Amino acid sequence: MTRVRLCFHDRCFDGTASSALFYRFYRERFDAQAQFELTGMTHRAVQPWTDGLFDGDENVIVDFKYSNSPKVTWWFDHHQSAFLTPSDAENFRKHPGPNMFYEPDYKSCTKLIADVSTEKFGFDTKPLEDLIYWGDIIDGAQYPTPEAAVALEEPATQLALVIEAAPENGLPAKIIPELAYRPLSEMVRLPMVAKHLEPLLDRHRKSIEILRERADARDGVIFFDVSDLDLEGYNKFIPYLLYPACIYSVSVSASAVRAKVSLGTNPWNLANADANLASLAEKFGGGGHARVSAISFDPHDIPRAKEVARELVADLRGRWRK
């Protein structure tokens, strides 16, 4: 029996969906009896790869930053900021390995794994096509309207809410084996998901009013600070529903493990969106995609997070005024 250590982007629908897809793919194409150890990874202000983490016969990273450890046997990622250091990027270019796949043009890691597993390994993804579809919609912000993104009426968006905001550590890792084989409509009825759903939907509805009260929307940029509240997992499309004329959003939030500055681009107002938010975040040790990115700080360093957020807001508003 193969022991597989699978590291994934924790509290993220795409990270969870990517893991479920890889879980089923590996069992069907390599070892049906494989034993999976699932480890959720969070972007923090410190090095995420700890000694001894890669302890499997196979060590897999999906939807998260590259590790240059020779013990890593599989890697899938689609973020512009996939490498912690220039030396990591150089290491990947020189020693990519047969099962290391980096494609920053993909909207989601789920779709990347689906395509690679089908084209290179003959895996049948049809049973998971709904999961793959929603992985691309949710992570790629491809909703038709802000109302559709905020309504949370679909099983996929409800499951995403639970994955991203449930106050239960380790829940995505428990969800992954079920998500690999169950349709999304069944997933939201599972007791471990359903028990969180209604309280989170109520919190979501209240968060709309909180953001309405706290947002400073002008010069093309929405800014709000919710670092004093339990709202790190707020729906990132609410600002654009409330202020559709704005192009960017910048926020400060906090949790027990980090303070966070989030940057986003309005998917429904891209005509003048010329800022690469990943590049802006990288200046402060963060990263992500050109349209959405984040910076993590020590949980006790909220003042620094606020300072950086103000600097980024000034930068983006200055671009708008020009």
Stockholm file with secondary structure:
# STOCKHOLM 1.0

chainA/1-322         MTRVRLCFHDRCFDGTASSALFYRFYRERFDAQAQFELTGMTHRAVQPWTDGLFDGDENVIVDFKYSNSPKVTWWFDHHQSAFLTPSDAENFRKHPGPNMFYEPDYKSCTKLIADVSTEKFGFDTKPLEDLIYWGDIIDGAQYPTPEAAVALEEPATQLALVIEAAPENGLPAKIIPELAYRPLSEMVRLPMVAKHLEPLLDRHRKSIEILRERADARDGVIFFDVSDLDLEGYNKFIPYLLYPACIYSVSVSASAVRAKVSLGTNPWNLANADANLASLAEKFGGGGHARVSAISFDPHDIPRAKEVARELVADLRGRWRK
#=GR chainA/1-322 SS CCEEEEEEETTCHHHHHHHHHHHHHHHHHTCTTCEEEEEEECCCSSCCCCTTCCCSSEEEEESSCCCCCTTCCEEEECCTTCCSSHHHHHHHHHCCCTTEEECTTCSCHHHHHHHHHHHHHCCCCGGGHHHHHHHHHHHTTCCSSHHHHHHCCSHHHHHHHHHHHCSCTTHHHHHHHHHTTSCHHHHTTSHHHHHHHHHHHHHHHHHHHHHHHHCEEETTEEEEECTTSSCTTCCTTHHHHHCTTCCEEEEEEECSSCEEEEEEECTTCCTTCCCCHHHHHHTTTCEECSSEEEEEECTTCHHHHHHHHHHHHHHHHHHHHC
#=GC SS_cons         CCEEEEEEETTCHHHHHHHHHHHHHHHHHTCTTCEEEEEEECCCSSCCCCTTCCCSSEEEEESSCCCCCTTCCEEEECCTTCCSSHHHHHHHHHCCCTTEEECTTCSCHHHHHHHHHHHHHCCCCGGGHHHHHHHHHHHTTCCSSHHHHHHCCSHHHHHHHHHHHCSCTTHHHHHHHHHTTSCHHHHTTSHHHHHHHHHHHHHHHHHHHHHHHHCEEETTEEEEECTTSSCTTCCTTHHHHHCTTCCEEEEEEECSSCEEEEEEECTTCCTTCCCCHHHHHHTTTCEECSSEEEEEECTTCHHHHHHHHHHHHHHHHHHHHC
//
